[in-house]
Amino acid sequence: MFRRQDEEPDEQWRMTVNLLAIIAVLVMIGAGFWLLRELNAAKKAQECLASAARHQCRQIGTR
């Protein structure tokens, strides 16, 4: 029921570490989604260049 004073810093440290772990996981998920979008765009560009209708491909990186 009663907390000892020496337990409080441990609890604060655990909360800080948990918060940092959540932030790290969210950053990795965001990086994963970004990577998937980039790979999908590269795949579409490759498929377009490999097709016979190259003139219908939009310009890549010319903006």
N, C-alpha and C positions, 0 to 999 in steps of 0.2 A: 504494500500500500504506500509506504513512504519511500521516496527516492533518496538515495544517498547522493551527495553532491559530486562525488567522483564519477558517477554514471552519466551525468549530463553532457560533458564534453564528448564522450563516446557516441552518444545519440546524435549530437550535432554533427559530428564527423561522418557518421553513417548517412545522415540525411544529405550532407554535402556530396559525398561520394555517389549516392544514388541519383542525385540531381545531375551530376556530371555524366554519369552513365546514360541517363535518359537523353541528355543533349547529344552525346556521342552517337547513340543509336539513331536519333532523328536525323543527324547530319549524314550518317551512312545511308539511311533510307533515301534521303533527298539526293545524294550523290548517285545512288543506284538508279533512281528514276531518270535523272539527267543522262546517265550513261546509256540507259535503254533507249531514250529518245534520240540520242546521237547515233547509236548503232542502227536504229530503224531508219533514220534519214540517210545514212550512208548506204544501207541496203537498197532503199528506193532509188538512190542516185545510180548505184551499180546496175540495178535492173533496167533502169531507163537507158543507160548508156549501152547496155548489152542488147537492147531491143533494136528493131530495124527502124523505128520511128524516132530517131535521135533529134530531129528538128522540133519535135513536140516536147522535148525535155526542157524544163525551165533552166535558166542560167544558174549555175551554182557558184556562189562566192563572187559575183561580179558587182555587187551593190556597194 
